[in-house]
Amino acid sequence: MSILESFAPTVEVYSIDEAFLDFTDLYPCRRDPIAYAKQIKQAVRRQVGIPVCVGMGPTKTLAKLANFAAKKWPQTGGVLNLSDLLRREKLMKIVPIDEVWGIGRQLSKQLNQLGISTVWDLARQSPREMQQRFSVVMARTIMELNGIACLDLEEIAPDKQQIVCSRSFSRKLTTLQELSPAMAEFACRATEKLRQQHSVTGYVTAFIRTNPFAEHEPQYQRAASQKLQFPSQDSRIITGIVQQLLKEIYRPGYSYQKCGVQLSQIQPQTAPEQFDLFGNNQTQESPQLMQAVDQINRRFPKGIAIASTKIDQTWKPKAERISQRYTTNWRDLATVNCR
């Protein structure tokens, strides 16, 4: 994403591998948008090593549509600009409706019943009538397909209202002692994400389940939750609660495939954390301690962690086919043969 930020003054990170860039009044792009898009594509490939496609348009919905076409048709060279009306119309007439951003499978079925099967069919509809039949979101989509921008770029992603950390195991776990380190690590990861957005949680849920596709094995899934007396972002507190919940929901005699932790009732950390006046107030230095832990772990990836997460890590999936770490690991440096 830092590479993309060097090409545009405004960038919205949409997902881990997708972003919107605002090229408004950007001279190099206005002069030759295709050449500028190719520069972006080449820079990402050269510095990160992954191929990307660039879709351009006067609205976010058209940019998404252009990106879809750039991926689907190799003759585009991975770059497509839908600012041209004729090119836009030609593409819309051959792309099915379910490729429009925000049009899911169920909604596309409803539109098909109305005789709307292509993007062009949808773009020709009346926004007002479609809003009455569906929603204001549908009206905005139609306007965006016609080049009228209704969706602004979000430079700052909104804070998550729910944080979930879970993963399937590399092998089946059967004992409480095997499940405990995995659950502790997920609790720490979730709480770390919570602190990254400067929030606290008031409700913690832990869940476990067997493999639903192993029909010959006994099936079991269960979840338990606990409301916190005071909202917190302390990994020690959250991990302790999760471990207690695990003891409540664990049942022997099953082969567990997955577990996880969910944090909800999330709110901004607008005031200092509250503490139990008559309890163990070791958490009064919690904010400073957690800040120190995060700083260490950002600098040293294998820094420090809750002790219970390091007891048994055989549950973790094997790290195969991972990307090379050219900038952080000497062993991954590229080999150059000079003669």
C-alpha positions in Angstrom: 0.0 0.0 0.0 2.9 2.3 0.6 3.8 2.0 -3.1 0.3 3.0 -4.1 0.5 6.0 -1.8 3.5 7.3 -3.8 1.3 7.5 -6.9 -1.8 9.3 -5.5 -2.5 11.9 -2.8 -5.5 10.1 -1.6 -5.7 6.3 -1.1 -8.5 4.2 0.4 -7.3 0.7 1.5 -10.3 -1.4 0.7 -8.9 -4.8 1.6 -5.5 -6.5 2.1 -4.8 -6.5 -1.6 -7.1 -3.8 -3.0 -7.2 -0.1 -2.8 -8.9 3.0 -4.4 -6.7 5.8 -5.6 -7.9 9.4 -6.4 -6.3 10.8 -9.5 -8.4 14.0 -9.6 -6.3 16.9 -10.9 -3.2 14.7 -11.0 -1.3 15.9 -14.1 0.6 12.7 -15.1 -2.6 10.7 -15.0 -4.6 13.3 -16.8 -2.1 13.5 -19.6 -1.9 9.7 -20.2 -4.0 7.7 -17.7 -3.1 4.3 -19.3 0.7 5.0 -19.1 0.4 6.1 -15.5 -1.6 3.0 -14.6 1.1 0.8 -16.2 3.7 2.6 -14.1 1.7 1.6 -11.0 1.4 -2.0 -12.2 5.1 -2.2 -12.9 6.2 -0.6 -9.6 4.1 -3.1 -7.6 5.4 -6.1 -9.6 9.0 -4.9 -9.3 9.0 -4.0 -5.6 6.6 -6.6 -4.2 6.8 -9.3 -6.8 3.1 -9.8 -7.3 1.0 -9.1 -10.5 -1.8 -6.6 -10.2 -4.5 -5.1 -12.4 -5.5 -1.5 -12.6 -9.1 -0.4 -13.3 -9.9 3.2 -13.9 -13.2 5.1 -14.1 -14.9 8.3 -12.9 -16.6 6.5 -10.0 -15.6 3.7 -7.6 -18.2 1.3 -9.1 -16.9 1.9 -12.6 -13.3 1.5 -11.4 -14.2 -1.9 -9.8 -15.9 -2.9 -13.1 -12.8 -1.9 -15.1 -10.6 -3.9 -12.7 -12.8 -7.0 -13.2 -12.4 -6.6 -17.0 -8.7 -6.0 -16.7 -8.3 -9.3 -14.9 -10.7 -11.3 -17.2 -9.4 -10.2 -20.6 -5.6 -10.5 -21.1 -5.7 -8.3 -24.2 -6.2 -5.3 -21.8 -2.7 -5.8 -20.5 -4.0 -5.7 -17.0 -5.1 -2.0 -17.4 -8.4 -0.6 -18.4 -9.9 2.9 -18.3 -13.7 3.2 -18.5 -13.8 7.0 -18.8 -14.6 6.7 -22.5 -18.4 6.3 -22.9 -18.3 4.0 -25.9 -15.8 1.6 -24.3 -17.9 1.7 -21.1 -21.2 0.8 -23.0 -19.5 -1.9 -25.0 -18.2 -3.6 -21.8 -21.5 -3.2 -19.9 -23.4 -5.0 -22.6 -21.3 -8.2 -22.2 -20.7 -8.3 -18.5 -23.4 -10.1 -16.3 -25.1 -8.2 -13.6 -23.6 -10.2 -10.7 -20.2 -8.7 -11.5 -21.3 -5.2 -10.4 -19.9 -4.2 -7.0 -22.5 -4.8 -4.3 -24.8 -7.0 -6.4 -24.8 -10.4 -4.8 -26.2 -13.7 -6.0 -29.6 -13.3 -4.5 -30.0 -9.7 -5.7 -28.9 -10.7 -9.2 -31.6 -13.4 -9.3 -34.2 -10.8 -8.4 -32.9 -8.5 -11.1 -32.9 -11.3 -13.7 -36.6 -11.9 -13.0 -37.1 -8.2 -14.0 -35.3 -8.8 -17.3 -32.1 -7.1 -16.0 -29.3 -9.5 -16.9 -26.3 -7.3 -17.9 -24.6 -4.3 -16.4 -26.0 -2.2 -19.3 -29.5 -3.3 -18.5 -29.0 -2.0 -14.9 -27.4 1.2 -16.0 -30.4 2.1 -18.1 -32.9 1.8 -15.2 -34.4 4.8 -13.4 -32.6 5.3 -10.0 -35.8 6.6 -8.4 -37.9 3.6 -9.4 -35.2 1.1 -8.4 -34.8 2.9 -5.1 -38.5 2.4 -4.4 -38.3 -1.3 -5.5 -35.0 -2.1 -3.7 -33.1 0.5 -1.7 -31.1 3.7 -1.9 -28.0 1.6 -2.4 -29.3 0.3 -5.7 -30.1 3.9 -6.8 -26.5 4.9 -6.0 -25.1 2.0 -7.9 -27.1 2.9 -11.0 -25.9 6.5 -10.8 -22.3 5.4 -10.3 -22.6 3.2 -13.4 -23.6 6.3 -15.3 -20.5 8.2 -14.1 -22.1 10.1 -11.3 -19.9 9.7 -8.2 -22.0 8.9 -5.0 -19.3 7.2 -3.0 -16.4 9.1 -1.5 -13.0 7.7 -0.8 -12.6 6.7 2.9 -9.0 7.7 3.7 -9.4 6.4 7.3 -11.0 3.0 7.7 -13.8 2.9 10.3 -13.1 1.0 13.4 -14.3 -2.5 13.6 -17.3 -3.2 15.8 -16.4 -6.8 16.1 -13.0 -8.6 16.0 -12.7 -12.3 15.4 -9.5 -14.4 15.5 -9.8 -18.1 14.6 -8.1 -20.8 12.6 -8.3 -24.4 11.7 -5.6 -26.7 13.3 -2.9 -28.5 11.4 -3.9 -31.6 13.3 -6.9 -32.6 15.4 -6.8 -31.7 19.0 -8.5 -33.7 21.7 -7.4 -32.5 25.1 -7.9 -29.3 27.0 -4.1 -28.9 27.4 -3.8 -28.9 23.6 -6.6 -26.4 23.0 -5.5 -23.9 25.7 -2.4 -22.5 23.9 -4.3 -22.0 20.6 -7.1 -20.2 22.4 -4.6 -18.0 24.3 -2.9 -17.0 21.1 -6.1 -16.0 19.4 -7.1 -14.0 22.5 -3.8 -12.1 22.3 -4.1 -11.5 18.5 -7.6 -10.2 18.9 -6.7 -7.9 21.7 -3.7 -6.6 19.8 -6.0 -5.7 16.9 -8.2 -4.0 19.5 -5.4 -1.8 20.7 -4.3 -1.0 17.1 -7.6 0.9 16.7 -7.4 2.4 20.2 -10.5 0.6 21.4 -11.7 -1.5 24.3 -14.1 -4.5 24.5 -16.9 -5.2 26.8 -17.9 -8.7 25.7 -15.7 -11.8 25.0 -16.8 -15.0 23.3 -14.8 -18.2 22.9 -15.9 -21.1 20.6 -14.7 -24.5 19.5 -15.9 -27.1 17.0 -15.1 -30.4 15.4 -14.8 -31.0 11.7 -18.4 -30.8 10.2 -17.2 -32.7 7.1 -15.9 -35.7 9.1 -19.3 -37.4 9.1 -17.9 -40.6 10.6 -16.7 -38.7 13.7 -18.9 -37.5 16.6 -19.8 -33.8 16.2 -19.7 -31.0 18.7 -19.7 -27.3 18.7 -20.2 -24.8 21.5 -19.6 -21.2 22.4 -19.7 -19.2 25.6 -19.5 -15.5 26.4 -18.8 -13.2 29.3 -19.5 -9.6 29.8 -16.6 -7.6 31.3 -17.2 -5.6 34.5 -15.1 -2.8 32.9 -14.2 -2.6 29.2 -10.6 -3.5 28.6 -7.8 -3.9 26.0 -5.4 -5.9 28.3 -4.2 -9.1 26.8 -3.8 -10.7 30.2 -7.4 -10.0 31.2 -8.9 -11.2 27.9 -6.7 -14.3 27.8 -7.8 -15.2 31.4 -11.4 -14.9 30.5 -11.0 -16.9 27.3 -9.3 -19.7 29.2 -12.1 -19.9 31.7 -14.7 -20.0 28.9 -12.7 -22.8 27.2 -13.0 -24.9 30.4 -16.8 -24.3 30.4 -17.3 -25.4 26.8 -14.7 -28.2 26.4 -16.0 -31.7 26.4 -13.6 -34.8 26.2 -14.1 -37.5 23.6 -14.1 -35.2 20.5 -11.5 -34.3 17.9 -11.5 -30.5 17.6 -10.6 -28.9 14.3 -11.1 -25.2 15.0 -11.4 -22.7 17.8 -11.6 -18.9 18.0 -12.1 -15.7 20.0 -14.6 -12.9 19.3 -14.5 -9.5 20.8 -17.7 -7.4 20.7 -19.3 -4.4 22.4 -16.3 -2.5 21.1 -16.0 1.2 21.9 -13.3 3.9 21.6 -10.8 4.3 24.4 -11.9 7.8 25.2 -11.1 7.6 28.9 -8.6 5.9 31.2 -9.5 2.3 32.0 -11.6 1.6 35.1 -10.3 -0.8 37.7 -11.9 -2.9 40.5 -11.5 -0.8 43.7 -11.5 -3.9 45.9 -9.9 -6.3 43.5 -6.3 -7.0 42.4 -5.2 -3.7 40.9 -2.2 -5.1 39.0 -3.9 -3.9 35.9 -3.6 -0.2 36.8 -0.4 -0.1 34.8 -2.0 -2.0 32.0 -2.1 0.7 29.3 1.6 1.4 29.7 2.5 -2.3 29.8 0.4 -3.2 26.7 1.9 -0.2 24.8 5.4 -1.5 25.7 4.5 -5.0 24.6 3.2 -3.7 21.2 6.3 -1.6 20.6 8.6 -4.6 21.2 6.5 -6.9 19.0 6.5 -4.4 16.2 10.2 -4.1 16.3 10.9 -7.8 16.9 8.3 -10.1 15.3 9.1 -12.9 17.7 9.1 -10.6 20.7 7.2 -11.3 23.9 3.8 -12.9 24.5 1.6 -14.4 27.1 3.3 -17.5 28.5 0.4 -19.8 27.8 0.6 -19.2 24.1 4.1 -20.8 23.9 3.4 -24.1 25.7 2.5 -26.2 22.7 2.5 -24.8 19.1 2.1 -28.0 17.2 -1.5 -27.0 16.4 -0.3 -24.3 14.0 -0.5 -24.9 10.3 2.8 -25.5 8.5 4.1 -22.4 6.8 4.6 -23.5 3.2 4.8 -21.5 0.0 5.2 -18.2 2.0 6.5 -15.1 0.3 10.2 -14.4 0.6 11.2 -11.7 3.1 13.8 -9.9 1.1 14.0 -6.9 3.5 13.9 -8.7 6.9 15.7 -12.0 6.5 19.3 -12.5 5.3 18.5 -16.0 4.1 15.9 -14.7 1.7 18.1 -12.2 -0.1 18.2 -12.7 -3.8 21.3 -14.5 -5.2 23.2 -12.6 -7.9 25.8 -14.4 -10.1 28.5 -11.9 -11.2 31.2 -12.9 -13.7 
